[in-house]
Amino acid sequence: MADSRADGWALLGLGTTLAGCLIGPTLLGWLVDHLAGTFPIFLLIGLALGIAATARLAYTEMRKFLGS
């Protein structure tokens, strides 16, 4: 029972980290666009970097979680 609780908290932390990996670069790109007046160039770059970082983190962490 305690082991499944620990796994649940680990997955919740993973979800929060994945959301941060996606939202952080996107917001940073939006901020740069807002300050430079170049909408949507840096927003799209931030979104692409966020998606790539999220995919890589999800892949590596799920391999650890599943024991592969």
N, C-alpha and C positions, 0 to 999 in steps of 0.2 A: 504494500500500500504506500509506504513512504517513497519507494522508488518511482512509482507512477506519478506521485506529486512532484518530485524533483524533475521528472521529464516534462511535466506540464508547465512548470515554471521556466524550464529551459526553452521550451517552444514559445512561450509568451515573450520571453526576452528576445528570442530570435525574431519574432514578428515585429517587435518594437524596433529592433536594430535595422531590419529590412526596410521598414517604413522610413526611418531616418535616413538611410542610404539613398532612398529615392527622392524624398522631399527636400533634403538639404541642398544638393547641387541644383535642383530645379529652382528653389527660392533664391539661391545665390545668383544663378543666371538671370532670373527676373530682376533682381536688384541691380546687377550690372547693366542690363538693358534699360532699366528705368533711369539710372544715373547718366548713361551715355546716350540715350535716345536712339538706340539701335534695335528696338523691338522687332522681331522675336529671335534674333540670331543667337544671343547668349542663352536665352531661355531654352531653345532647342538643343544647344550644346550641353547645357546642364542636365536637361532631361535625358539625353542619350548617355551621358556619363553616369547618371543615377541609375538608369536601367542596367547598364553594363556592370556597375558595382553591385547592385542588388542581385543580379543573376549569378555573379561569381560567388558572392557570399552565401547565397542560398544553396548553391551547388556544393561548396566545401562544407558547410555546416550540416547539411542533410546527409552527406556521406559520413560524417562523424557520428551523427545521431543514429543512423541506420546501421552503423558498424561495418560499412563496406570499405 
